[in-house]
Amino acid sequence: MNVIVHPTYFPNIAHFVAMIKASEVVFEIEDNFLKQTYRNRAYIYGANGKLALNIPVVHSQKNRQKYRDVKIFNEEKWQDIHLKSLLSSYRTSPFFEYYEDDIRPLFEQKVDYILDFNLKCLNVICDCLQLDLNISETETYEKVSEGKTDFRFLVQAKKEIPQDFEPYTQVFGNKHGFIPNLSILDLLFNEGPNALNYLKSQTIKTP
């Protein structure tokens, strides 16, 4: 199965379930950038429940801007904020220390473009999962992608399709219950090497 998805910021579990079962993963990089999507947003499990991590971007004066041309607004200290949020959320999780040295450098080096940063994050996560994906990128934008299972709908953060993923142990689960489909970081820090088996056993609801 070939799939087409958007490279997002520390992709959520649904994205990884889609990618892990594919013989080829095609990244959509020729589309226009839209607000309120997972392109520059990830959700983690904080002490008060679901917590959004947003990467600030420089919005063009033009109506449309290609995803690959969108710059990160690095004047904001967003990397410090995101790292502190991850530390406070996952410091006590079973596998945080195990992966911290891989994740931390992503918040200590500046990257100009959001797409480049997302791809960098994805590479680090794949290394942590010991996951070898067969990846290519789109060269033109096609509304209907022939010969590929289209999972581009997963990029929607506001109109998200609820997924029935199996519960796993989360740090603050005893306070707020199980929160499904968070960033892959939540699964990684809580499940460690078992994350791969978990992803393989899940299925995605489609529109």
Secondary structure, 3 states (H helix, E strand, C coil): CEEEECCCCCCEHHHHHHHHCCCEEEECCCCECCCCECCCEEEEEECCEEEEEECCECCCCCCCCEHHHCEECCCCCHHHHHHHHHHHHHCCCCCHHHHHHHHHHHHCCCCCEHHHHHHHHHHHHHHHHCCCCCEEECCCCCCCCCCCEECHHHHECCCCCCCCCCCCCCCCHHHHCCCCCCEHHHHHHHHHHHHHHHHHCCCCCCC
